[in-house]
Amino acid sequence: MRILLVSQMYPSATDPDLGAFVALVERELAAQGHELRHAVIDHRGGSPMKHARLLRRAVMTARRFGPDVVYAHFLVPAGTAAAIAAAAGGAPLVLTAHGTDVANAERHAALRAATRATVSRASAVIAVSDHLAARLAAAVPQAREKTTVIDCGVDLAVFAPRDAQDARASVGWTGEGPFVVCAGTLAERKNVLRLADAFGRLGRGQLAFVGDGPLRDVVATRPGVRVTGRVAHDEVPAWLAAADVVAQPSVLEPFGQVTLEGMAMARPVLATRIGGPPEFVPAGAGVLVDPESTDDIERGLHAALALPCPNPAARAAALEHGSERQAARIAAVLTRATTRRAA
């Protein structure tokens, strides 16, 4: 199958963590024998014209490549560009919704209208969680009968159990007490301030924030907190392996990729109960908390630290979400889209 992948997030040398999950899906589809080309945005920031350039690249690639299907990550604007490219190339369109795109459709009338137009053009829609699928159907009813739930999965070879002491040495943690890791953007949605406050009540150990963002200077002042700044995506596994607990108590998490990656490394997790994590974090693998309550996050930290580490239940649950398996499920959706078009 010839697949044109269109995405507004894709990793590069300058932004290696940007949309790494998109590149993972692309790699797995290629490994399964499909031929891919992509039109992507591979950097943060820049001119608003980058979306116009994405559209131009998508259309030009569709005309040259002649894809059997155009597959877009994010509904708008990438999905809009993909829809035009699909029309130019005479191919069906499949979309994946990730979260921010659905939130935009919920909040803004103009983006909701654009999302409805794009979804109406699509043969199929993929949502990364049941939670997100329900929100999308409420905002864009046209999606309800078209949506299948498939997450991007986790690379089980990269995010595999490894020795915690070696990992701690590699990230520079040799102290006493619990070592908790939170990876991601330091922003309000990730709930980093409540997590820092809850961890501070433990009075021991270290909480490492692996990432950067607008709240960096605030969380860096909290006791027991270390902020690394942005790190390369291939360095993240060492940080997760070093952790006693991987924490992601976001205010809202459409899926919870870092939570899944931590579980794949056999680490117990602390996760939000709002969004995707309740769909894949079983009892014994982690603790779900009310993200609006610092008290509940503190309780969750104590409970998660009491779980086994390494945690076989966490690894076993993550095996159900291996990237190879998820890519095969995505390929089945893409194939059905091409079959319907041929019929």
N, C-alpha and C positions, 0 to 999 in steps of 0.2 A: 504494500500500500504506500502511495506517495502522499506524504503529509506536509503541509505548510503550517508551521507553528508561528503564531503571532503573540507577542507578549510585551507589556509595558515594563516588565521587570525581568532582567536577565543578568547573570554575573559577568564580570569582566576583570581585567587585571587591576583596574582602579577601584572597582566596587565588587569584590569577589563574593560577598554575601548577599548581593541583591538578586532576589528571585532564584536562589540556588535550587529550590524545589522544582522550578520549571525546567532547569537544565537537567535535573535528575530524571524527570519524566522523559525528556527528549532522549537522553542517553539510553534509558531502558527500552524505549520504543525502537531505537536504532539497533540495540543488541538483539531484539526479537525479530530482526530482519526487515524492518520498514525503512523506507528511504525518506529522509527528512531534509527540509530547508527551513530556515527561519528568518523572520523579520522582527526585530526586537529593539527595545531601548535598554542599553546596558550601563546606564549611569544615572546617578541621582542629580536632581537640580537641572540647571540649564534652561534654555529658552522654551517658552510654550510651543514654539514651532517644532519642537522635537516630535510632537504627536502628528503634525502634518507630514514630517519626514517619515515617520513610521507608516503612515497611510501610503505614501508614495512607494516606499520599499515593499510593502505588502502586495500592492497591486502589480508592481513590476515583477516581483518574484513569482506571483501567481501566473502571470502571462507567460513567463519564460519556463517555469517548472511544470506547469500543467498538473497541479495536485489532484489526487482523488478526493481529498477532503482538506478543508482549512480548519485548524484547531487553535482556538484563542484562549489564552489565560487572562482573566479579568474581563468583565462584561463591557465596561466603557472606561476609557476610550479604545483599548486594544480590540475589544469585540466589535466595535463599530468599524474600525479599520479592516478587521478580518472579514466582516460582512461584505464590505465593498470589494475586497480582494476575491472573496468567494464568488461574487457575481461576475467579476472580470474574468475569473478562471473557469467559470461554469461548474463549480464544485459545491457540495454541501458544506454547511457550517456547523461546527460543534464548539460550545463555549464551556469554560470552567469558571465558576464563581468562587472567590476566595474570602470575601468578607467586607473589605473597605468598599468594593464596588456595590455590594448590596446595601450597605449603610448609606452610601451616597444616593441610591435610588429611593431609600426610605425618607431621606431628609430633604431632597431638592426636587422640585417639580420638573425642572428642565432635564435633569439627569434621569429621573424616573421615566420621562417620555422617551429619552434616547435609549434607555435600557429596554423598555418595552418594544421599541422598534427593532433593536438588535435581537432580542429573544424571539420575536415573531419570525425573523428571518432564519433562525437556527433550526436545524433538524433535531438537535438534542442539546441538553444542558447538563453539566456535571456540577454538583455542589460538594464541597469537601466535608460536610457533616449534615446530619439530619436537621440539626438546629438551624443551619444556614439555609437549607432547602425550604424549611417552613417559613423563614423570614422572606426569602425570595418570592415564594408563592403568594404571600400576603401583599407584598409590594407590587409584584408583576404577575398577575393571575395567568398570563400566557405561558409562564414557566411550569405551572403545576403538573401538567401531563407529560412534560418533556424531560423532567429532571431525574437523574440517577445520582446516588450518593457514592462517591469514590474519592478518598483522599489521595494526596500525592505519594504517600508512603515514606519509608525510611530506608536508607541504604544499610542493610543489616551487616555488611562487611566493614564499612567505615565506622558505624556506630555499634560496636561490638564490645562485650565485656573485656576489661583489661585491668591490670594491677593498679589499685588505687594509690599505693605508695609511690610507684614510679610516676604516675600521673601528677601527684601532688608535687613531687620534686621538679617536674617539668614546668609547672605553673608557678612555682615559688612559694608554696605553702608548707611550712614545717612547724606550724604552731600547734597548740593544744586546743581541744574542744571541737565542736562540730564545724564542718566546712560545708556551707550551703551555697549553691551556685544558681544565679538567675541570669539567663542569656536572652538578649533582645534589646529593643529600643528603650531608652530610659525616658518614658513618657507616661502621662497620666493613665492611659488605657491599660498599660502594663502593671499599674498599681504598685510601683516601686517604692513610694513613700510609706504606704501602710506596711509593706513587707519589711522595709528597713526598721520601722518603729517596732514591729512585732519581734523581729530578730534581736533588736537591742535589749528587749526584756529578758532574753536568755542570759545575758551578762557574760558570755564566753564564746570563743570560737570566732569565725569570720564569715561574713556574707560577701561573696564576690559577684558584682554586677559585670557581666561580660557584654559590653556594648557601649553605646553612646546615645546621646539625645538631650532634649531640652532640660531635663531635670538632673543632669549629671552633677552640677555644682551643688545642688541641694542634697542629694543622697550621699555625696562624698563627705559631708560633714557629720553624718550619723555615726555613732560609736560602732566599732566592729566591722565597718563597711570598707570594701576595697572596690574601686572602679577601674576597669582595665582600658576603657575606650574600645573603639571598634577593633575587632581582631579578624584575621582571615578565616574563612569558613572552615578550612582544613585544620585550624587550630582549636575549633570548638570541641571536638571529641575529647581532647585531653582535659579540658576544663570540666566537662560533664563526668568523665571517669574519676576525676579527683574528688567529686562531691560525695558527701554523706546523703544529701538530699538535693534534687533538682527542683527548684521552685518557680512556678509560673502562675501566681494567683491573680491573673488579669481581671480587670473589671468586666471585660467581655472578651472571650477568645473564640472566634468562629471555628477554629479547629484546635490548635495547640501543638504545633510542629516540634517545638523544643521539648515539650512534655513527652511526646512520643520518642524523640531521640534519646532523652534521658532514660526512659524505660528500656529502649533497645540496648543501652549500656548496662542494664541490670541495676539501675539506681532507683530507689524509691522516690516518688515525686509528690510534691505539694501542688495542687492545681485548683483552678477556679471551678465551681460547680455551675457557672453560667456559660453556656456555649457548648463546644465540642467535647471537652475532656470527659464528661460523664459517659460518653458513648464508647470510650476505649480504655479508661482507667478502672480496672476491677479492684475489688477489695483485696487487700494484701499487697497490692502493687503501689499504692499511694493513698493520699488523703485529699478529699475534695473539701473546699472551704467556701464560706460566704465572703466574697472579695470586699464587701462593704464594711466588714467588721475586723478591726485590728485584733480584737480579742480572739475571734475565731481563727484568724491566721496564726496567732501565737499558739493556740491549742493545736492547730494542724501541724505546726513545726514540731511540737513535742511528740505528737502521734507519728509523724513521718520518720523522725529520728529514732523512734522505737522499733521501726520495721527492719527486717533483715537487709543488710547491705554487704555484698551483692544480693540482689533481689530476684530470685528465679521467676516469681510470678510476673514481675514487670517485663522481663525478657520474653517470657512465653506470650504475654499479651501483645507485645510489639511484633512478634513473628507473624501475627495475622495481618500486619500492615506493611510487609516488606515491599520495597519499591518494584521489584520484579513482578510480584503478584498484582499490585495495583496497576502497573502499566499494562498488563495483559487484560485487565478489566476495562481500562480506558480504550485499548485497541479494539475490544469487542464493540464498544459504543461507536467508535469511529467507523468500523466495518459495517455496522447496521445502517449508519447514515449513508454510506456509499451504496449499499444494497437498495435502500429505499429510493435513492435518486435514480439508480439504474432501472428500477421497476417503473 
